[in-house]
Amino acid sequence: MKERTPQLRWEAHTQTPLLGLAVVFGIAYAVPIVAPDADAWVHRLCTQVEWLVWGAFALDYAVRLVLAPGKWLFVRSHPLDLLAVLLPLVQPLRLLRLVSTLLLVGRRARMAPQITLTTYVAGAVVGLLMFGSLAVLHVERNAPNGNIKTLGDAVWWSFTTMTTVGYGDHAPTTGLGRVLAVGLMLSGIALLGVVTANIAAWFISRFERDDEAERRQTELLEALMREVKELRSEVARLSAPPAVPEQEESVTSPRS
């Protein structure tokens, strides 16, 4: 068996802890938005946790880069990882930390061998719905002309936006909120395409299995019919009276 490289061993060992940190990040990001009236120390703690989780993912990228056999090849093949690591340093906004952490979590989740495509898509849909709702609520709640004031409004808006329904009863009014809307629309369209492709692939594979089973049954039935035909021919041959030679008949027949 081929031995795994140090990079692959590192990724295998850190997969579960990083995904656990992603859950912690989600909680730390949600608490100040859901409970804006919480004590100041709660908000500070959540901010520190967000930076800590982002730092853990940034450290993970740095270690993987050091352990990679080809450094430049690793950078070129992981452009989103590098962007996610550098994004919060350019402008340390909570929204940028959210985007960068989601990108890093998504990358590591796709690398996990125990996570199937269906699980990944379902998790991506739930994650985008949840974090999209929190982000737009954080941006639009205090907008003068905004109509997304509660978490319920934000979840409803995110759901209708991701599914491309867009009733229009709730909509962002700020520039940043509209940027979030564009990102959620594009992500929703992409995920809907993946879900539709998965459903179509499932039906096709099901039809192929049914056709294969029907083909095997047909082959078995044809083979059985051939065996029955051969058996009947053999029975007819064995049950037929033996033919008497013509010379023997002339000897045994009575003289006139």
ZAMARGU-4260 file (C-alpha; in steps of 0.2 Angstrom, whole numbers, plus 5000, padded with zeros to 4 digits):
<rodrens>
0) 5000/5000/5000 | 5007/5017/4995 | 5012/5028/5010 | 5002/5044/5012 | 5012/5060/5011
5) 5014/5072/5027 | 5002/5084/5019 | 4988/5070/5017 | 4992/5064/5035 | 4990/5082/5042
10) 4974/5085/5032 | 4967/5068/5039 | 4971/5072/5057 | 4965/5090/5057 | 4949/5087/5047
15) 4937/5084/5062 | 4944/5097/5073 | 4943/5111/5060 | 4925/5106/5056 | 4921/5107/5074
20) 4929/5124/5075 | 4918/5129/5061 | 4903/5125/5071 | 4910/5136/5085 | 4912/5150/5073
25) 4894/5148/5067 | 4888/5150/5085 | 4900/5165/5089 | 4894/5174/5073 | 4876/5171/5077
30) 4875/5176/5095 | 4878/5195/5093 | 4866/5196/5079 | 4852/5186/5087 | 4855/5194/5104
35) 4861/5211/5100 | 4857/5217/5118 | 4869/5205/5126 | 4882/5211/5137 | 4898/5219/5129
40) 4909/5205/5135 | 4898/5192/5126 | 4901/5202/5110 | 4920/5204/5113 | 4921/5185/5116
45) 4912/5181/5100 | 4923/5192/5090 | 4939/5184/5098 | 4932/5167/5094 | 4929/5172/5076
50) 4947/5178/5074 | 4953/5162/5083 | 4944/5151/5071 | 4949/5160/5056 | 4967/5160/5063
55) 4966/5141/5065 | 4961/5139/5046 | 4974/5151/5041 | 4987/5141/5051 | 4980/5125/5043
60) 4983/5133/5026 | 5001/5138/5030 | 5005/5121/5037 | 4998/5112/5021 | 5008/5124/5011
65) 5024/5120/5020 | 5021/5101/5019 | 5016/5102/5000 | 5029/5094/4989 | 5027/5108/4976
70) 5023/5125/4985 | 5019/5135/4969 | 5008/5121/4963 | 4999/5120/4979 | 4996/5139/4978
75) 4990/5138/4960 | 4978/5124/4964 | 4970/5132/4980 | 4967/5150/4975 | 4951/5151/4985
80) 4960/5145/5001 | 4973/5159/4998 | 4960/5172/4995 | 4950/5166/5011 | 4966/5168/5021
85) 4970/5185/5015 | 4953/5193/5014 | 4950/5197/5032 | 4967/5205/5033 | 4963/5218/5019
90) 4947/5224/5028 | 4944/5216/5045 | 4925/5216/5044 | 4914/5202/5052 | 4906/5199/5035
95) 4923/5196/5027 | 4928/5184/5041 | 4911/5175/5038 | 4915/5173/5019 | 4933/5168/5021
100) 4929/5155/5035 | 4914/5148/5024 | 4926/5146/5010 | 4939/5137/5020 | 4926/5126/5028
105) 4919/5122/5011 | 4936/5117/5005 | 4940/5106/5019 | 4923/5098/5019 | 4925/5093/5001
110) 4942/5085/5005 | 4934/5074/5018 | 4932/5056/5012 | 4918/5052/5024 | 4907/5067/5017
115) 4897/5062/5001 | 4891/5074/4988 | 4874/5073/4995 | 4879/5077/5012 | 4890/5091/5006
120) 4876/5099/4996 | 4864/5098/5010 | 4876/5106/5022 | 4880/5119/5010 | 4862/5123/5007
125) 4858/5124/5026 | 4874/5134/5029 | 4871/5147/5016 | 4853/5149/5022 | 4858/5151/5040
130) 4873/5163/5037 | 4865/5172/5023 | 4850/5176/5034 | 4861/5181/5049 | 4872/5192/5037
135) 4858/5201/5029 | 4849/5204/5046 | 4865/5211/5053 | 4867/5223/5038 | 4848/5228/5036
140) 4841/5228/5053 | 4847/5246/5057 | 4844/5253/5039 | 4832/5268/5038 | 4821/5261/5024
145) 4825/5242/5027 | 4811/5230/5030 | 4821/5215/5036 | 4820/5218/5054 | 4819/5201/5062
150) 4827/5184/5060 | 4811/5177/5053 | 4811/5190/5039 | 4829/5187/5035 | 4826/5168/5034
155) 4811/5170/5023 | 4820/5182/5012 | 4835/5170/5011 | 4824/5155/5007 | 4815/5164/4993
160) 4831/5172/4986 | 4840/5155/4986 | 4826/5146/4977 | 4825/5161/4964 | 4806/5164/4969
165) 4809/5181/4975 | 4791/5187/4981 | 4798/5205/4984 | 4789/5207/5000 | 4807/5208/5009
170) 4822/5215/5000 | 4839/5223/5005 | 4840/5242/5003 | 4858/5245/5007 | 4873/5242/4995
175) 4881/5229/5006 | 4864/5220/5008 | 4862/5219/4989 | 4879/5212/4987 | 4874/5199/4999
180) 4859/5196/4989 | 4869/5194/4973 | 4880/5181/4981 | 4865/5172/4988 | 4857/5171/4971
185) 4872/5165/4962 | 4875/5152/4976 | 4857/5147/4976 | 4857/5144/4957 | 4873/5134/4958
190) 4866/5123/4972 | 4850/5121/4964 | 4859/5115/4948 | 4869/5102/4958 | 4853/5096/4967
195) 4844/5094/4950 | 4859/5085/4943 | 4859/5073/4958 | 4841/5070/4956 | 4842/5067/4938
200) 4858/5055/4940 | 4848/5046/4954 | 4833/5043/4942 | 4845/5038/4928 | 4855/5025/4939
205) 4838/5018/4945 | 4832/5016/4927 | 4848/5008/4922 | 4847/4996/4937 | 4829/4992/4932
210) 4834/4989/4914 | 4849/4978/4919 | 4837/4968/4931 | 4825/4966/4917 | 4838/4961/4904
215) 4845/4948/4916 | 4827/4941/4919 | 4825/4940/4900 | 4841/4931/4898 | 4837/4919/4912
220) 4819/4916/4904 | 4827/4913/4887 | 4840/4901/4894 | 4826/4892/4903 | 4815/4890/4887
225) 4830/4883/4878 | 4833/4870/4892 | 4815/4865/4891 | 4815/4864/4873 | 4830/4853/4873
230) 4823/4842/4887 | 4807/4839/4878 | 4817/4834/4862 | 4827/4822/4873 | 4811/4815/4881
235) 4803/4813/4864 | 4818/4804/4857 | 4819/4792/4872 | 4800/4788/4871 | 4800/4784/4853
240) 4799/4765/4849 | 4816/4758/4842 | 4816/4756/4823 | 4816/4737/4817 | 4829/4734/4803
245) 4820/4729/4786 | 4830/4713/4784 | 4825/4707/4801 | 4807/4710/4797 | 4807/4700/4782
250) 4815/4685/4791 | 4802/4685/4805 | 4787/4688/4795 | 4776/4672/4791 | 4776/4664/4774
255) 4761/4665/4763
</rodrens>
